[in-house]
Amino acid sequence: MDRYIAKRFHSYHIPFSWIVGGGVLICIGIAALFGYPYLTQKLVADPDAYGRVLHAWLPFEENNFWAIRFDDDWLPLHSLLLRMGFVVWPSFYFTPQVLTFLLGLGSIPLFYLYSRGTLMASHALIATLLFTILPMRVILSSQPLTEGMLLPFVLLAAISLTQKSHLWIITGIIGFSVASGIRYEAWYLLPFLWYHIINHVDRWWARVIALISTCTIPALWIIGTRIHTGTWFSFLSNRVGISSQSMEPYIYNIHRSLHLITTNLLYILPLPILIFAFVGTIIYQHKPKLMQFQTIITILPWYYLFILWLQIVTGTMEWLAPRFYFLIVIFFIPVIVHGATHIYRTKKILFWILIIGTLMIMPQYITRQQHALTYNALLGDSPFKKYAAAWEVVNFINNRNPHAFTYAEPPGNNYDFVTMISYFTKTSMFANVLPFGSSSSPTPFIIVEKGEIDTSSWPLPTAMDNAYFSIYLTATNKK
Amino acid sequence: MTRHQGHHRPIFFLKISSVIAALPEWVYLSALVIVNTWLSIPLLKSPMIAETDAYARAFQAWQPLVTGNLQYIEFLNGWLPFHILLLRGVFYFTHDLWTSGRLLTFAISSIGIPLFYAYTHNYFSRNIARISTLMYTIFPLRLILGTQTLSEGVFFPLFLLVLFVLTRPHITHKTLTIAVIGGAVASGIRYDMWFLLPYIWLHALWRFNSWKTKTLTIIASLIVPLWWTINTNIQSRNLFSYATQKIETARIGIHPEYFNIYLALHNVTDILLNILPMPFLVLSGIGLFTMLHDKKTYPSKKNLKLVLLRFLGLLLPLFYIFFIFIQVFAGTMEWVPQRYLFISTSLLLPFIIYGAFSLLNFRRNIGIMLILLSLCILPSYIKHEYTELTTNSFPQDYNMSLTPDFWQLITYLKQYPNRQYQYVSLPQSDELFIPVGYFSSHLEILTHMMGDHEVATDNVGPHIVTEKPLSHLLTTGYRVVYEDDHCSVLEKITE
């Protein structure tokens, strides 16, 4: 049996050539070039970005470096990493952005190694180039959100699945441990990692140590939240209440939830590209001498998509931001390249139809990705303007020219009211993390949907009030 | 033995198909018609679909009857006349505004079942044709459209008739005549038939030697479109008024998709995924791809023209999806309801079955997974389709409820007894509700009929909800009882 597994599961040799090295370096250069403008702009209009920075900054400011909030849904390592950054360079907005940006650059060679698991060197380079210029990656790698920071660590863990050397397995476990402390998505790799360890670590005690070490961070977090909140898996149950309202039509409705998840995926991977992915998956499974890790790599994006769908259908996902698809899309890239090369070899006409279709879509795709991911469309959105209540809020913010919400100038794209509402609802999170008495509070406004939280005891002056929303001025603004 | 039976493996789904295959054709098709009747009766008994087109089409057929103008044809509103004339003919004999129109659609739509089988059998094995026809019979979109006064239910059987004749291996002058007549009638019902005309011409040009036949076929198939175009041109002084009159509404209605390839494609795919959820769509894609590549699809290999005709016939569903996409992109489509994709999705049904069989042979595990996923989706899919297409979830709709204006409006309507916003009730006896924002173009039609033609407002219910800019058009006999920035609710003045 062992011999069989060893035969089926031999890893690929990671070769190095000057062409590959040069190609990866060029990709890093392109990533730096594309990402730099986002570092000079203001943050994305996703309240999570501000929330994440605040989450790290406030304990740092109070000299409470190791503070971990177990009652929160957010895993702690991202905050800790940001705080480490603050120690070196205490710049509230810039440090987290630069840190994520550098890790984003580091993820490029890692992605090449990951792609090599299923693709030949030249195709893996093409995949790496696609990864580099993917608008979602470019934007998320310059924001203080967790996705950009998670990526290199998840890739380390994923690459280790393609290697049987002990050094790689240890590296994979380290990468996984860090990733599992940043976002829950990393946890989903656990079954694959366990399978890999069981099959490739020879000594039983080493296996046990390796298996236990993969569970350390998730177990510590679960126990910590249990102690602090009194419930197991509070990070899941916390969301049930919100999602039962915000995602009500999709909960336990297989058709609608699947439709939601597919149409949202189509925004990020338009139809011609998704066709490549389908073909890549089906054809790859048909490949002779298919190695197990290659099967894992091709099913990984579908597995992640399935879990995202499962979260929606079971009501543990309170909203569906485009960035929740980030890992899925990244894992799709090698499969897409594989599908494209297969179609190119077998059906050239179809290949060119799909490629031309993709190229025709690209300008508008990139524009929309910019709008959707940076929320630039918020102010210029014409359907949105119909809704007076929300419009008043945005107008108000726009007139005050605060640091946080003013970069939504370019008009004219599609954004719906539901997104707007989620946006405002999410901003109420500020209320939980913001010390209102603090003069150094970096956010000038708090926008709250009425009835969402009890604001009666707030010492903050109301800046604007309509039937649906209230805006409160913080200490920063008063100054 | 069909060509597909040889590959079958003894799994549950295939055993079912062999039981289905054992029945004689007439028994099987009769059983499907009975199933269709059984499923349609509840729909016929329930209130009409929540779409003003259904009401407006019936009105447009009914009003000239009141004034004794039986042959009246409205050339300016974009709707082709034959469906209206057909409805009027039935109204003339039955004097019933609602039920008779729906029964007529039901009867014609039922004829579509054997026609669908016959057409499908031209391309696929008997087994696949039978299972596809079963799917077509229980296809929610077809069932619902087949019981309303909308044109799709009447149009599609004629469309199938044309396709059935054209895709037969042998075609005679007699069958071609049937296809041309069917095509001419269908050309007067929906514009979708116009897109098929080049395909009819190709059959006439490539499969017949006589120039007389070729010329006559082309001329005969063009009579209705030309007659309509000339008359609309005379009345509107615009050669393509039926296309251009929608541009203005379309640019407002689907503004973001207008001249945006990416969003237009997304819009069409989104609606397509509502009708055929992802596993179905994947299976149909695989089926179509496999079918196009299967050499057995093209029996007359030496005749390149026949091969091409067969190839083009297979691409028809994609062709119709592409046309919807083009219309959305070009801004001549003011909205995209599911029924606009009825033709393409119906034509894709056999490919789903074929794709499932192919995948079971090619990648059995993926095939079983997709089939199981499709089966899991079915209950919520059917429920959703029935809600979306019939009673319309408008008042309960979560997205709508987040929108202040709609919310206020619904709150207002909820103060009344429930029936007041059950706009699906028969206007003749109860009320008419026009969902705000959806149907402004049809409001104009109603207004036109109610105002200029002095239509008896008995046909319209006590409450009409309109978009505000249009409310002033509807004031005759009504008073405004509710108003916000965007909509008005008008109540009929009763003496």
Boltz contact constraints between the chains, C-beta under 6 A:
constraints:
  - contact:
      token1: [A, 248]
      token2: [B, 398]
      max_distance: 6.0
  - contact:
      token1: [A, 249]
      token2: [B, 398]
      max_distance: 6.0
  - contact:
      token1: [A, 253]
      token2: [B, 380]
      max_distance: 6.0
  - contact:
      token1: [A, 254]
      token2: [B, 376]
      max_distance: 6.0
  - contact:
      token1: [A, 254]
      token2: [B, 377]
      max_distance: 6.0
  - contact:
      token1: [A, 254]
      token2: [B, 380]
      max_distance: 6.0
  - contact:
      token1: [A, 255]
      token2: [B, 277]
      max_distance: 6.0
  - contact:
      token1: [A, 255]
      token2: [B, 377]
      max_distance: 6.0
  - contact:
      token1: [A, 255]
      token2: [B, 380]
      max_distance: 6.0
  - contact:
      token1: [A, 255]
      token2: [B, 381]
      max_distance: 6.0
  - contact:
      token1: [A, 255]
      token2: [B, 384]
      max_distance: 6.0
  - contact:
      token1: [A, 256]
      token2: [B, 384]
      max_distance: 6.0
  - contact:
      token1: [A, 258]
      token2: [B, 277]
      max_distance: 6.0
  - contact:
      token1: [A, 259]
      token2: [B, 273]
      max_distance: 6.0
  - contact:
      token1: [A, 262]
      token2: [B, 273]
      max_distance: 6.0
  - contact:
      token1: [A, 262]
      token2: [B, 278]
      max_distance: 6.0
  - contact:
      token1: [A, 263]
      token2: [B, 270]
      max_distance: 6.0
  - contact:
      token1: [A, 266]
      token2: [B, 266]
      max_distance: 6.0
  - contact:
      token1: [A, 266]
      token2: [B, 269]
      max_distance: 6.0
  - contact:
      token1: [A, 271]
      token2: [B, 269]
      max_distance: 6.0
  - contact:
      token1: [A, 282]
      token2: [B, 363]
      max_distance: 6.0
  - contact:
      token1: [A, 360]
      token2: [B, 261]
      max_distance: 6.0
  - contact:
      token1: [A, 361]
      token2: [B, 261]
      max_distance: 6.0
  - contact:
      token1: [A, 361]
      token2: [B, 262]
      max_distance: 6.0
  - contact:
      token1: [A, 364]
      token2: [B, 260]
      max_distance: 6.0
  - contact:
      token1: [A, 364]
      token2: [B, 261]
      max_distance: 6.0
  - contact:
      token1: [A, 364]
      token2: [B, 262]
      max_distance: 6.0
  - contact:
      token1: [A, 365]
      token2: [B, 262]
      max_distance: 6.0
  - contact:
      token1: [A, 389]
      token2: [B, 404]
      max_distance: 6.0
  - contact:
      token1: [A, 414]
      token2: [B, 256]
      max_distance: 6.0
  - contact:
      token1: [A, 417]
      token2: [B, 402]
      max_distance: 6.0
  - contact:
      token1: [A, 417]
      token2: [B, 403]
      max_distance: 6.0
  - contact:
      token1: [A, 418]
      token2: [B, 399]
      max_distance: 6.0
  - contact:
      token1: [A, 418]
      token2: [B, 402]
      max_distance: 6.0
  - contact:
      token1: [A, 421]
      token2: [B, 402]
      max_distance: 6.0
